Amino acid sequence: MRTPLPEHPRPDFQRDQWLNLNGPWQFQFDAPDSGEARGWSRGDLPAPRQIIVPFPWGSPLSGVPDSAVIGWYARCRRRGPDAASSS
């Protein structure tokens, strides 16, 4: 899959260390608002479905219909050896 909207959204503010996070992510609706208590903030989404970022759920381009008001996104990414450390 190609990355949707790969360009920087504001070229006049682009930085050397900018990273485009668009593309497929894991997604889970949380209608009862229990995801935080269930550890979803650690990326442990139960039975996640795929969503295409930057499109919001409910948008046909996201691939996810609008079914709730709360949703969780998760995506694993490896940090390269040249990445700046955060402090």
Summary of the structure (lengths in Angstrom):
residues: 87
radius of gyration: 15.1
end to end distance: 33.8
largest distance: 41.2
contacts: 164
relative contact order: 0.24
helix: 10%
strand: 18%
